């Protein structure tokens, strides 16, 4: 029982840390998606009686590709400058 609890706590910590990434960096999104996918794949394979290593490998690969492909563009906050004469008082 202690081993299961210890493994569950380690998985929860790793999954929590996997969510800490820059949402606009394709590399970090691929890494985060891979970690989350590996954890999810291992958990599903373990619960269904399959091989957890194979589930982690497939889930990590799918998560990494999904994280890299779905990277959004950074928002543009530049806009236009103030109107002419704005700083001169006229």
PDB file of N, CA, C and O in Angstrom:
ATOM      1  N   UNK A   1       0.825  -1.193   0.000  1.00  0.00           N
ATOM      2  CA  UNK A   1       0.000   0.000   0.000  1.00  0.00           C
ATOM      3  C   UNK A   1       0.867   1.254   0.000  1.00  0.00           C
ATOM      4  O   UNK A   1       0.543   2.237  -0.668  1.00  0.00           O
ATOM      5  N   UNK A   2       1.958   1.221   0.742  1.00  0.00           N
ATOM      6  CA  UNK A   2       2.832   2.395   0.788  1.00  0.00           C
ATOM      7  C   UNK A   2       3.472   2.669  -0.566  1.00  0.00           C
ATOM      8  O   UNK A   2       3.670   3.819  -0.959  1.00  0.00           O
ATOM      9  N   UNK A   3       3.787   1.595  -1.263  1.00  0.00           N
ATOM     10  CA  UNK A   3       4.419   1.767  -2.574  1.00  0.00           C
ATOM     11  C   UNK A   3       3.453   2.442  -3.553  1.00  0.00           C
ATOM     12  O   UNK A   3       3.851   3.319  -4.319  1.00  0.00           O
ATOM     13  N   UNK A   4       2.207   2.036  -3.523  1.00  0.00           N
ATOM     14  CA  UNK A   4       1.205   2.636  -4.401  1.00  0.00           C
ATOM     15  C   UNK A   4       1.002   4.105  -4.044  1.00  0.00           C
ATOM     16  O   UNK A   4       0.907   4.956  -4.929  1.00  0.00           O
ATOM     17  N   UNK A   5       0.937   4.399  -2.759  1.00  0.00           N
ATOM     18  CA  UNK A   5       0.763   5.778  -2.316  1.00  0.00           C
ATOM     19  C   UNK A   5       1.965   6.628  -2.704  1.00  0.00           C
ATOM     20  O   UNK A   5       1.806   7.760  -3.161  1.00  0.00           O
ATOM     21  N   UNK A   6       3.157   6.092  -2.526  1.00  0.00           N
ATOM     22  CA  UNK A   6       4.378   6.819  -2.875  1.00  0.00           C
ATOM     23  C   UNK A   6       4.452   7.077  -4.383  1.00  0.00           C
ATOM     24  O   UNK A   6       4.825   8.167  -4.815  1.00  0.00           O
ATOM     25  N   UNK A   7       4.098   6.074  -5.170  1.00  0.00           N
ATOM     26  CA  UNK A   7       4.101   6.232  -6.625  1.00  0.00           C
ATOM     27  C   UNK A   7       3.056   7.251  -7.061  1.00  0.00           C
ATOM     28  O   UNK A   7       3.307   8.063  -7.952  1.00  0.00           O
ATOM     29  N   UNK A   8       1.899   7.208  -6.441  1.00  0.00           N
ATOM     30  CA  UNK A   8       0.846   8.178  -6.766  1.00  0.00           C
ATOM     31  C   UNK A   8       1.244   9.600  -6.422  1.00  0.00           C
ATOM     32  O   UNK A   8       0.957  10.526  -7.180  1.00  0.00           O
ATOM     33  N   UNK A   9       1.898   9.781  -5.293  1.00  0.00           N
ATOM     34  CA  UNK A   9       2.354  11.118  -4.901  1.00  0.00           C
ATOM     35  C   UNK A   9       3.435  11.621  -5.848  1.00  0.00           C
ATOM     36  O   UNK A   9       3.436  12.795  -6.221  1.00  0.00           O
ATOM     37  N   UNK A  10       4.353  10.746  -6.240  1.00  0.00           N
ATOM     38  CA  UNK A  10       5.400  11.148  -7.183  1.00  0.00           C
ATOM     39  C   UNK A  10       4.798  11.521  -8.531  1.00  0.00           C
ATOM     40  O   UNK A  10       5.231  12.486  -9.160  1.00  0.00           O
ATOM     41  N   UNK A  11       3.810  10.767  -8.973  1.00  0.00           N
ATOM     42  CA  UNK A  11       3.148  11.082 -10.242  1.00  0.00           C
ATOM     43  C   UNK A  11       2.408  12.410 -10.156  1.00  0.00           C
ATOM     44  O   UNK A  11       2.417  13.186 -11.111  1.00  0.00           O
ATOM     45  N   UNK A  12       1.768  12.679  -9.022  1.00  0.00           N
ATOM     46  CA  UNK A  12       1.054  13.945  -8.861  1.00  0.00           C
ATOM     47  C   UNK A  12       2.016  15.128  -8.888  1.00  0.00           C
ATOM     48  O   UNK A  12       1.711  16.159  -9.488  1.00  0.00           O
ATOM     49  N   UNK A  13       3.166  14.991  -8.247  1.00  0.00           N
ATOM     50  CA  UNK A  13       4.162  16.068  -8.255  1.00  0.00           C
ATOM     51  C   UNK A  13       4.704  16.284  -9.664  1.00  0.00           C
ATOM     52  O   UNK A  13       4.834  17.424 -10.109  1.00  0.00           O
ATOM     53  N   UNK A  14       5.020  15.203 -10.364  1.00  0.00           N
ATOM     54  CA  UNK A  14       5.549  15.336 -11.723  1.00  0.00           C
ATOM     55  C   UNK A  14       4.519  15.931 -12.676  1.00  0.00           C
ATOM     56  O   UNK A  14       4.864  16.766 -13.513  1.00  0.00           O
ATOM     57  N   UNK A  15       3.276  15.519 -12.564  1.00  0.00           N
ATOM     58  CA  UNK A  15       2.240  16.091 -13.418  1.00  0.00           C
ATOM     59  C   UNK A  15       1.997  17.561 -13.089  1.00  0.00           C
ATOM     60  O   UNK A  15       1.725  18.362 -13.984  1.00  0.00           O
ATOM     61  N   UNK A  16       2.093  17.915 -11.817  1.00  0.00           N
ATOM     62  CA  UNK A  16       1.952  19.320 -11.437  1.00  0.00           C
ATOM     63  C   UNK A  16       3.074  20.180 -11.983  1.00  0.00           C
ATOM     64  O   UNK A  16       2.840  21.310 -12.414  1.00  0.00           O
ATOM     65  N   UNK A  17       4.291  19.656 -11.969  1.00  0.00           N
ATOM     66  CA  UNK A  17       5.419  20.408 -12.511  1.00  0.00           C
ATOM     67  C   UNK A  17       5.389  20.462 -14.033  1.00  0.00           C
ATOM     68  O   UNK A  17       5.916  21.401 -14.629  1.00  0.00           O
ATOM     69  N   UNK A  18       4.788  19.483 -14.657  1.00  0.00           N
ATOM     70  CA  UNK A  18       4.716  19.473 -16.122  1.00  0.00           C
ATOM     71  C   UNK A  18       3.838  20.604 -16.638  1.00  0.00           C
ATOM     72  O   UNK A  18       3.987  21.020 -17.787  1.00  0.00           O
ATOM     73  N   UNK A  19       2.942  21.100 -15.828  1.00  0.00           N
ATOM     74  CA  UNK A  19       2.052  22.173 -16.264  1.00  0.00           C
ATOM     75  C   UNK A  19       2.718  23.539 -16.205  1.00  0.00           C
ATOM     76  O   UNK A  19       2.143  24.508 -16.701  1.00  0.00           O
ATOM     77  N   UNK A  20       3.899  23.658 -15.623  1.00  0.00           N
ATOM     78  CA  UNK A  20       4.591  24.940 -15.510  1.00  0.00           C
ATOM     79  C   UNK A  20       5.475  25.156 -16.728  1.00  0.00           C
ATOM     80  O   UNK A  20       6.636  24.745 -16.734  1.00  0.00           O
ATOM     81  N   UNK A  21       4.942  25.791 -17.746  1.00  0.00           N
ATOM     82  CA  UNK A  21       5.729  26.058 -18.940  1.00  0.00           C
ATOM     83  C   UNK A  21       5.213  27.316 -19.614  1.00  0.00           C
ATOM     84  O   UNK A  21       4.117  27.791 -19.313  1.00  0.00           O
ATOM     85  N   UNK A  22       6.017  27.854 -20.532  1.00  0.00           N
ATOM     86  CA  UNK A  22       5.645  29.035 -21.297  1.00  0.00           C
ATOM     87  C   UNK A  22       4.655  28.616 -22.381  1.00  0.00           C
ATOM     88  O   UNK A  22       5.001  27.787 -23.222  1.00  0.00           O
ATOM     89  N   UNK A  23       3.449  29.153 -22.392  1.00  0.00           N
ATOM     90  CA  UNK A  23       2.464  28.696 -23.370  1.00  0.00           C
ATOM     91  C   UNK A  23       2.765  29.108 -24.803  1.00  0.00           C
ATOM     92  O   UNK A  23       2.098  28.633 -25.721  1.00  0.00           O
ATOM     93  N   UNK A  24       3.750  29.980 -25.025  1.00  0.00           N
ATOM     94  CA  UNK A  24       4.048  30.451 -26.376  1.00  0.00           C
ATOM     95  C   UNK A  24       5.341  29.872 -26.932  1.00  0.00           C
ATOM     96  O   UNK A  24       5.740  30.245 -28.035  1.00  0.00           O
ATOM     97  N   UNK A  25       6.004  28.983 -26.219  1.00  0.00           N
ATOM     98  CA  UNK A  25       7.241  28.363 -26.686  1.00  0.00           C
ATOM     99  C   UNK A  25       6.939  26.942 -27.167  1.00  0.00           C
ATOM    100  O   UNK A  25       6.492  26.109 -26.378  1.00  0.00           O
ATOM    101  N   UNK A  26       7.179  26.651 -28.462  1.00  0.00           N
ATOM    102  CA  UNK A  26       6.876  25.304 -28.958  1.00  0.00           C
ATOM    103  C   UNK A  26       7.672  24.215 -28.247  1.00  0.00           C
ATOM    104  O   UNK A  26       7.151  23.122 -28.022  1.00  0.00           O
ATOM    105  N   UNK A  27       8.926  24.494 -27.889  1.00  0.00           N
ATOM    106  CA  UNK A  27       9.738  23.496 -27.203  1.00  0.00           C
ATOM    107  C   UNK A  27       9.210  23.178 -25.822  1.00  0.00           C
ATOM    108  O   UNK A  27       9.138  22.012 -25.431  1.00  0.00           O
ATOM    109  N   UNK A  28       8.841  24.209 -25.082  1.00  0.00           N
ATOM    110  CA  UNK A  28       8.317  23.973 -23.743  1.00  0.00           C
ATOM    111  C   UNK A  28       6.934  23.334 -23.794  1.00  0.00           C
ATOM    112  O   UNK A  28       6.590  22.526 -22.930  1.00  0.00           O
ATOM    113  N   UNK A  29       6.147  23.688 -24.793  1.00  0.00           N
ATOM    114  CA  UNK A  29       4.835  23.040 -24.921  1.00  0.00           C
ATOM    115  C   UNK A  29       4.987  21.574 -25.288  1.00  0.00           C
ATOM    116  O   UNK A  29       4.216  20.733 -24.825  1.00  0.00           O
ATOM    117  N   UNK A  30       5.984  21.260 -26.121  1.00  0.00           N
ATOM    118  CA  UNK A  30       6.230  19.860 -26.471  1.00  0.00           C
ATOM    119  C   UNK A  30       6.696  19.082 -25.244  1.00  0.00           C
ATOM    120  O   UNK A  30       6.268  17.948 -25.026  1.00  0.00           O
ATOM    121  N   UNK A  31       7.569  19.686 -24.444  1.00  0.00           N
ATOM    122  CA  UNK A  31       8.050  19.024 -23.232  1.00  0.00           C
ATOM    123  C   UNK A  31       6.917  18.814 -22.236  1.00  0.00           C
ATOM    124  O   UNK A  31       6.754  17.721 -21.693  1.00  0.00           O
ATOM    125  N   UNK A  32       6.138  19.859 -21.998  1.00  0.00           N
ATOM    126  CA  UNK A  32       5.018  19.732 -21.073  1.00  0.00           C
ATOM    127  C   UNK A  32       3.977  18.738 -21.553  1.00  0.00           C
ATOM    128  O   UNK A  32       3.463  17.942 -20.767  1.00  0.00           O
ATOM    129  N   UNK A  33       3.664  18.781 -22.847  1.00  0.00           N
ATOM    130  CA  UNK A  33       2.707  17.827 -23.404  1.00  0.00           C
ATOM    131  C   UNK A  33       3.221  16.407 -23.341  1.00  0.00           C
ATOM    132  O   UNK A  33       2.458  15.472 -23.097  1.00  0.00           O
ATOM    133  N   UNK A  34       4.526  16.242 -23.562  1.00  0.00           N
ATOM    134  CA  UNK A  34       5.118  14.908 -23.479  1.00  0.00           C
ATOM    135  C   UNK A  34       5.062  14.344 -22.074  1.00  0.00           C
ATOM    136  O   UNK A  34       4.758  13.167 -21.882  1.00  0.00           O
ATOM    137  N   UNK A  35       5.357  15.184 -21.087  1.00  0.00           N
ATOM    138  CA  UNK A  35       5.296  14.718 -19.696  1.00  0.00           C
ATOM    139  C   UNK A  35       3.870  14.377 -19.275  1.00  0.00           C
ATOM    140  O   UNK A  35       3.625  13.350 -18.642  1.00  0.00           O
ATOM    141  N   UNK A  36       2.944  15.246 -19.633  1.00  0.00           N
ATOM    142  CA  UNK A  36       1.552  14.959 -19.288  1.00  0.00           C
ATOM    143  C   UNK A  36       1.042  13.724 -20.027  1.00  0.00           C
ATOM    144  O   UNK A  36       0.323  12.908 -19.450  1.00  0.00           O
ATOM    145  N   UNK A  37       1.408  13.587 -21.291  1.00  0.00           N
ATOM    146  CA  UNK A  37       0.989  12.416 -22.061  1.00  0.00           C
ATOM    147  C   UNK A  37       1.593  11.130 -21.533  1.00  0.00           C
ATOM    148  O   UNK A  37       0.926  10.096 -21.491  1.00  0.00           O
ATOM    149  N   UNK A  38       2.861  11.190 -21.126  1.00  0.00           N
ATOM    150  CA  UNK A  38       3.513   9.998 -20.576  1.00  0.00           C
ATOM    151  C   UNK A  38       2.857   9.571 -19.268  1.00  0.00           C
ATOM    152  O   UNK A  38       2.622   8.385 -19.037  1.00  0.00           O
ATOM    153  N   UNK A  39       2.570  10.540 -18.428  1.00  0.00           N
ATOM    154  CA  UNK A  39       1.896  10.211 -17.172  1.00  0.00           C
ATOM    155  C   UNK A  39       0.509   9.642 -17.398  1.00  0.00           C
ATOM    156  O   UNK A  39       0.122   8.657 -16.769  1.00  0.00           O
ATOM    157  N   UNK A  40      -0.234  10.262 -18.291  1.00  0.00           N
ATOM    158  CA  UNK A  40      -1.578   9.775 -18.598  1.00  0.00           C
ATOM    159  C   UNK A  40      -1.555   8.410 -19.263  1.00  0.00           C
ATOM    160  O   UNK A  40      -2.372   7.548 -18.941  1.00  0.00           O
ATOM    161  N   UNK A  41      -0.626   8.206 -20.188  1.00  0.00           N
ATOM    162  CA  UNK A  41      -0.522   6.913 -20.869  1.00  0.00           C
ATOM    163  C   UNK A  41      -0.137   5.796 -19.924  1.00  0.00           C
ATOM    164  O   UNK A  41      -0.672   4.691 -20.013  1.00  0.00           O
ATOM    165  N   UNK A  42       0.791   6.077 -19.013  1.00  0.00           N
ATOM    166  CA  UNK A  42       1.191   5.060 -18.040  1.00  0.00           C
ATOM    167  C   UNK A  42       0.047   4.741 -17.081  1.00  0.00           C
ATOM    168  O   UNK A  42      -0.157   3.585 -16.709  1.00  0.00           O
ATOM    169  N   UNK A  43      -0.694   5.771 -16.686  1.00  0.00           N
ATOM    170  CA  UNK A  43      -1.807   5.544 -15.763  1.00  0.00           C
ATOM    171  C   UNK A  43      -2.907   4.713 -16.416  1.00  0.00           C
ATOM    172  O   UNK A  43      -3.435   3.782 -15.807  1.00  0.00           O
ATOM    173  N   UNK A  44      -3.246   5.051 -17.648  1.00  0.00           N
ATOM    174  CA  UNK A  44      -4.300   4.299 -18.338  1.00  0.00           C
ATOM    175  C   UNK A  44      -3.859   2.862 -18.593  1.00  0.00           C
ATOM    176  O   UNK A  44      -4.640   1.929 -18.408  1.00  0.00           O
ATOM    177  N   UNK A  45      -2.609   2.681 -19.017  1.00  0.00           N
ATOM    178  CA  UNK A  45      -2.118   1.325 -19.265  1.00  0.00           C
ATOM    179  C   UNK A  45      -2.066   0.515 -17.974  1.00  0.00           C
ATOM    180  O   UNK A  45      -2.381  -0.675 -17.972  1.00  0.00           O
ATOM    181  N   UNK A  46      -1.670   1.154 -16.882  1.00  0.00           N
ATOM    182  CA  UNK A  46      -1.632   0.449 -15.606  1.00  0.00           C
ATOM    183  C   UNK A  46      -3.015   0.064 -15.112  1.00  0.00           C
ATOM    184  O   UNK A  46      -3.195  -1.015 -14.549  1.00  0.00           O
ATOM    185  N   UNK A  47      -3.990   0.933 -15.318  1.00  0.00           N
ATOM    186  CA  UNK A  47      -5.350   0.641 -14.864  1.00  0.00           C
ATOM    187  C   UNK A  47      -6.034  -0.427 -15.711  1.00  0.00           C
ATOM    188  O   UNK A  47      -6.868  -1.179 -15.208  1.00  0.00           O
ATOM    189  N   UNK A  48      -5.688  -0.495 -16.984  1.00  0.00           N
ATOM    190  CA  UNK A  48      -6.343  -1.463 -17.866  1.00  0.00           C
ATOM    191  C   UNK A  48      -5.587  -2.774 -17.971  1.00  0.00           C
ATOM    192  O   UNK A  48      -6.010  -3.668 -18.705  1.00  0.00           O
ATOM    193  N   UNK A  49      -4.486  -2.911 -17.259  1.00  0.00           N
ATOM    194  CA  UNK A  49      -3.737  -4.158 -17.267  1.00  0.00           C
ATOM    195  C   UNK A  49      -2.711  -4.252 -18.376  1.00  0.00           C
ATOM    196  O   UNK A  49      -2.165  -5.331 -18.610  1.00  0.00           O
ATOM    197  N   UNK A  50      -2.432  -3.166 -19.062  1.00  0.00           N
ATOM    198  CA  UNK A  50      -1.434  -3.171 -20.131  1.00  0.00           C
ATOM    199  C   UNK A  50      -0.052  -2.860 -19.591  1.00  0.00           C
ATOM    200  O   UNK A  50       0.143  -2.758 -18.379  1.00  0.00           O
ATOM    201  N   UNK A  51       0.896  -2.711 -20.485  1.00  0.00           N
ATOM    202  CA  UNK A  51       2.264  -2.391 -20.108  1.00  0.00           C
ATOM    203  C   UNK A  51       2.377  -0.883 -19.891  1.00  0.00           C
ATOM    204  O   UNK A  51       2.132  -0.104 -20.813  1.00  0.00           O
ATOM    205  N   UNK A  52       2.745  -0.468 -18.681  1.00  0.00           N
ATOM    206  CA  UNK A  52       2.816   0.955 -18.358  1.00  0.00           C
ATOM    207  C   UNK A  52       3.912   1.665 -19.141  1.00  0.00           C
ATOM    208  O   UNK A  52       3.757   2.835 -19.490  1.00  0.00           O
ATOM    209  N   UNK A  53       5.017   0.979 -19.424  1.00  0.00           N
ATOM    210  CA  UNK A  53       6.106   1.609 -20.176  1.00  0.00           C
ATOM    211  C   UNK A  53       5.674   1.912 -21.609  1.00  0.00           C
ATOM    212  O   UNK A  53       5.995   2.974 -22.143  1.00  0.00           O
ATOM    213  N   UNK A  54       4.960   0.999 -22.221  1.00  0.00           N
ATOM    214  CA  UNK A  54       4.462   1.238 -23.577  1.00  0.00           C
ATOM    215  C   UNK A  54       3.438   2.367 -23.583  1.00  0.00           C
ATOM    216  O   UNK A  54       3.442   3.203 -24.486  1.00  0.00           O
ATOM    217  N   UNK A  55       2.574   2.398 -22.596  1.00  0.00           N
ATOM    218  CA  UNK A  55       1.595   3.479 -22.484  1.00  0.00           C
ATOM    219  C   UNK A  55       2.261   4.824 -22.288  1.00  0.00           C
ATOM    220  O   UNK A  55       1.834   5.826 -22.862  1.00  0.00           O
ATOM    221  N   UNK A  56       3.322   4.848 -21.466  1.00  0.00           N
ATOM    222  CA  UNK A  56       4.047   6.099 -21.251  1.00  0.00           C
ATOM    223  C   UNK A  56       4.750   6.552 -22.518  1.00  0.00           C
ATOM    224  O   UNK A  56       4.770   7.744 -22.826  1.00  0.00           O
ATOM    225  N   UNK A  57       5.323   5.614 -23.252  1.00  0.00           N
ATOM    226  CA  UNK A  57       6.024   5.959 -24.490  1.00  0.00           C
ATOM    227  C   UNK A  57       5.059   6.516 -25.533  1.00  0.00           C
ATOM    228  O   UNK A  57       5.322   7.558 -26.134  1.00  0.00           O
ATOM    229  N   UNK A  58       3.957   5.829 -25.744  1.00  0.00           N
ATOM    230  CA  UNK A  58       2.982   6.300 -26.732  1.00  0.00           C
ATOM    231  C   UNK A  58       2.316   7.604 -26.292  1.00  0.00           C
ATOM    232  O   UNK A  58       2.148   8.518 -27.100  1.00  0.00           O
ATOM    233  N   UNK A  59       1.942   7.690 -25.033  1.00  0.00           N
ATOM    234  CA  UNK A  59       1.319   8.912 -24.531  1.00  0.00           C
ATOM    235  C   UNK A  59       2.261  10.099 -24.575  1.00  0.00           C
ATOM    236  O   UNK A  59       1.846  11.214 -24.890  1.00  0.00           O
ATOM    237  N   UNK A  60       3.536   9.865 -24.258  1.00  0.00           N
ATOM    238  CA  UNK A  60       4.518  10.943 -24.326  1.00  0.00           C
ATOM    239  C   UNK A  60       4.746  11.429 -25.739  1.00  0.00           C
ATOM    240  O   UNK A  60       4.870  12.631 -25.973  1.00  0.00           O
ATOM    241  N   UNK A  61       4.801  10.504 -26.687  1.00  0.00           N
ATOM    242  CA  UNK A  61       5.002  10.898 -28.088  1.00  0.00           C
ATOM    243  C   UNK A  61       3.809  11.688 -28.604  1.00  0.00           C
ATOM    244  O   UNK A  61       3.977  12.719 -29.254  1.00  0.00           O
ATOM    245  N   UNK A  62       2.619  11.212 -28.318  1.00  0.00           N
ATOM    246  CA  UNK A  62       1.420  11.918 -28.776  1.00  0.00           C
ATOM    247  C   UNK A  62       1.301  13.276 -28.088  1.00  0.00           C
ATOM    248  O   UNK A  62       0.932  14.263 -28.726  1.00  0.00           O
ATOM    249  N   UNK A  63       1.610  13.333 -26.797  1.00  0.00           N
ATOM    250  CA  UNK A  63       1.541  14.600 -26.070  1.00  0.00           C
ATOM    251  C   UNK A  63       2.568  15.606 -26.552  1.00  0.00           C
ATOM    252  O   UNK A  63       2.273  16.799 -26.626  1.00  0.00           O
ATOM    253  N   UNK A  64       3.776  15.146 -26.884  1.00  0.00           N
ATOM    254  CA  UNK A  64       4.812  16.057 -27.370  1.00  0.00           C
ATOM    255  C   UNK A  64       4.436  16.640 -28.725  1.00  0.00           C
ATOM    256  O   UNK A  64       4.593  17.839 -28.956  1.00  0.00           O
ATOM    257  N   UNK A  65       3.945  15.798 -29.611  1.00  0.00           N
ATOM    258  CA  UNK A  65       3.526  16.295 -30.931  1.00  0.00           C
ATOM    259  C   UNK A  65       2.342  17.247 -30.783  1.00  0.00           C
ATOM    260  O   UNK A  65       2.309  18.308 -31.405  1.00  0.00           O
ATOM    261  N   UNK A  66       1.389  16.867 -29.970  1.00  0.00           N
ATOM    262  CA  UNK A  66       0.226  17.734 -29.760  1.00  0.00           C
ATOM    263  C   UNK A  66       0.591  19.063 -29.129  1.00  0.00           C
ATOM    264  O   UNK A  66       0.027  20.094 -29.494  1.00  0.00           O
ATOM    265  N   UNK A  67       1.528  19.057 -28.188  1.00  0.00           N
ATOM    266  CA  UNK A  67       1.949  20.307 -27.562  1.00  0.00           C
ATOM    267  C   UNK A  67       2.682  21.222 -28.520  1.00  0.00           C
ATOM    268  O   UNK A  67       2.483  22.437 -28.488  1.00  0.00           O
ATOM    269  N   UNK A  68       3.525  20.661 -29.371  1.00  0.00           N
ATOM    270  CA  UNK A  68       4.282  21.483 -30.315  1.00  0.00           C
ATOM    271  C   UNK A  68       3.391  22.020 -31.426  1.00  0.00           C
ATOM    272  O   UNK A  68       3.568  23.155 -31.869  1.00  0.00           O
ATOM    273  N   UNK A  69       2.443  21.220 -31.875  1.00  0.00           N
ATOM    274  CA  UNK A  69       1.595  21.631 -33.001  1.00  0.00           C
ATOM    275  C   UNK A  69       0.586  22.697 -32.588  1.00  0.00           C
ATOM    276  O   UNK A  69       0.238  23.556 -33.397  1.00  0.00           O
ATOM    277  N   UNK A  70       0.117  22.660 -31.361  1.00  0.00           N
ATOM    278  CA  UNK A  70      -0.938  23.581 -30.930  1.00  0.00           C
ATOM    279  C   UNK A  70      -0.409  24.831 -30.249  1.00  0.00           C
ATOM    280  O   UNK A  70      -1.135  25.458 -29.479  1.00  0.00           O
ATOM    281  N   UNK A  71       0.836  25.211 -30.510  1.00  0.00           N
ATOM    282  CA  UNK A  71       1.397  26.410 -29.896  1.00  0.00           C
ATOM    283  C   UNK A  71       0.742  27.655 -30.487  1.00  0.00           C
ATOM    284  O   UNK A  71       0.796  27.854 -31.701  1.00  0.00           O
ATOM    285  N   UNK A  72       0.121  28.501 -29.652  1.00  0.00           N
ATOM    286  CA  UNK A  72      -0.511  29.710 -30.189  1.00  0.00           C
ATOM    287  C   UNK A  72       0.523  30.798 -30.463  1.00  0.00           C
ATOM    288  O   UNK A  72       1.640  30.750 -29.947  1.00  0.00           O
ATOM    289  N   UNK A  73       0.140  31.781 -31.283  1.00  0.00           N
ATOM    290  CA  UNK A  73       1.014  32.918 -31.534  1.00  0.00           C
ATOM    291  C   UNK A  73       0.941  33.872 -30.355  1.00  0.00           C
ATOM    292  O   UNK A  73      -0.074  33.960 -29.664  1.00  0.00           O
ATOM    293  N   UNK A  74       2.046  34.588 -30.140  1.00  0.00           N
ATOM    294  CA  UNK A  74       2.056  35.580 -29.068  1.00  0.00           C
ATOM    295  C   UNK A  74       1.117  36.731 -29.419  1.00  0.00           C
ATOM    296  O   UNK A  74       1.024  37.116 -30.585  1.00  0.00           O
ATOM    297  N   UNK A  75       0.417  37.285 -28.425  1.00  0.00           N
ATOM    298  CA  UNK A  75      -0.458  38.420 -28.720  1.00  0.00           C
ATOM    299  C   UNK A  75       0.362  39.661 -29.073  1.00  0.00           C
ATOM    300  O   UNK A  75       1.473  39.837 -28.572  1.00  0.00           O
ATOM    301  N   UNK A  76      -0.180  40.510 -29.924  1.00  0.00           N
ATOM    302  CA  UNK A  76       0.495  41.737 -30.349  1.00  0.00           C
ATOM    303  C   UNK A  76      -0.061  42.898 -29.540  1.00  0.00           C
ATOM    304  O   UNK A  76      -1.246  43.220 -29.629  1.00  0.00           O
ATOM    305  N   UNK A  77       0.809  43.523 -28.749  1.00  0.00           N
ATOM    306  CA  UNK A  77       0.392  44.644 -27.922  1.00  0.00           C
ATOM    307  C   UNK A  77       0.975  45.964 -28.398  1.00  0.00           C
ATOM    308  O   UNK A  77       0.810  46.982 -27.725  1.00  0.00           O
ATOM    309  N   UNK A  78       1.661  45.976 -29.554  1.00  0.00           N
ATOM    310  CA  UNK A  78       2.321  47.191 -30.028  1.00  0.00           C
ATOM    311  C   UNK A  78       1.347  48.295 -30.372  1.00  0.00           C
ATOM    312  O   UNK A  78       1.420  49.389 -29.813  1.00  0.00           O
ATOM    313  N   UNK A  79       0.450  48.022 -31.275  1.00  0.00           N
ATOM    314  CA  UNK A  79      -0.530  49.019 -31.679  1.00  0.00           C
ATOM    315  C   UNK A  79       0.118  50.232 -32.324  1.00  0.00           C
ATOM    316  O   UNK A  79       1.284  50.193 -32.717  1.00  0.00           O
ATOM    317  N   UNK A  80      -0.638  51.290 -32.426  1.00  0.00           N
ATOM    318  CA  UNK A  80      -0.144  52.542 -32.989  1.00  0.00           C
ATOM    319  C   UNK A  80       0.214  53.488 -31.859  1.00  0.00           C
ATOM    320  O   UNK A  80      -0.269  53.339 -30.736  1.00  0.00           O
ATOM    321  N   UNK A  81       1.055  54.455 -32.155  1.00  0.00           N
ATOM    322  CA  UNK A  81       1.443  55.443 -31.158  1.00  0.00           C
ATOM    323  C   UNK A  81       0.329  56.449 -30.921  1.00  0.00           C
ATOM    324  O   UNK A  81      -0.739  56.349 -31.525  1.00  0.00           O
ATOM    325  N   UNK A  82       0.571  57.414 -30.049  1.00  0.00           N
ATOM    326  CA  UNK A  82      -0.449  58.433 -29.783  1.00  0.00           C
ATOM    327  C   UNK A  82      -0.643  59.334 -31.007  1.00  0.00           C
ATOM    328  O   UNK A  82       0.232  59.376 -31.872  1.00  0.00           O
ATOM    329  N   UNK A  83      -1.755  60.046 -31.103  1.00  0.00           N
ATOM    330  CA  UNK A  83      -1.981  60.923 -32.244  1.00  0.00           C
ATOM    331  C   UNK A  83      -0.984  62.078 -32.289  1.00  0.00           C
ATOM    332  O   UNK A  83      -0.330  62.381 -31.291  1.00  0.00           O
ATOM    333  N   UNK A  84      -0.873  62.727 -33.467  1.00  0.00           N
ATOM    334  CA  UNK A  84       0.058  63.852 -33.621  1.00  0.00           C
ATOM    335  C   UNK A  84      -0.280  64.954 -32.641  1.00  0.00           C
ATOM    336  O   UNK A  84      -1.449  65.277 -32.427  1.00  0.00           O
ATOM    337  N   UNK A  85       0.744  65.525 -32.052  1.00  0.00           N
ATOM    338  CA  UNK A  85       0.558  66.629 -31.133  1.00  0.00           C
ATOM    339  C   UNK A  85       0.092  66.225 -29.753  1.00  0.00           C
ATOM    340  O   UNK A  85      -0.241  67.093 -28.946  1.00  0.00           O
ATOM    341  N   UNK A  86       0.057  64.971 -29.460  1.00  0.00           N
ATOM    342  CA  UNK A  86      -0.473  64.496 -28.184  1.00  0.00           C
ATOM    343  C   UNK A  86       0.376  64.977 -27.016  1.00  0.00           C
ATOM    344  O   UNK A  86      -0.163  65.353 -25.976  1.00  0.00           O
ATOM    345  N   UNK A  87       1.689  64.970 -27.173  1.00  0.00           N
ATOM    346  CA  UNK A  87       2.569  65.342 -26.070  1.00  0.00           C
ATOM    347  C   UNK A  87       2.873  66.832 -26.040  1.00  0.00           C
ATOM    348  O   UNK A  87       3.524  67.291 -25.101  1.00  0.00           O
ATOM    349  N   UNK A  88       2.431  67.610 -27.027  1.00  0.00           N
ATOM    350  CA  UNK A  88       2.746  69.038 -27.061  1.00  0.00           C
ATOM    351  C   UNK A  88       1.576  69.890 -26.601  1.00  0.00           C
ATOM    352  O   UNK A  88       1.704  71.112 -26.526  1.00  0.00           O
ATOM    353  N   UNK A  89       0.475  69.299 -26.300  1.00  0.00           N
ATOM    354  CA  UNK A  89      -0.647  70.053 -25.773  1.00  0.00           C
ATOM    355  C   UNK A  89      -1.545  70.663 -26.833  1.00  0.00           C
ATOM    356  O   UNK A  89      -2.455  71.410 -26.474  1.00  0.00           O
ATOM    357  N   UNK A  90      -1.350  70.396 -28.098  1.00  0.00           N
ATOM    358  CA  UNK A  90      -2.234  70.937 -29.136  1.00  0.00           C
ATOM    359  C   UNK A  90      -2.746  69.878 -30.022  1.00  0.00           C
ATOM    360  O   UNK A  90      -3.504  70.161 -30.949  1.00  0.00           O
TER     361      UNK A  90
END
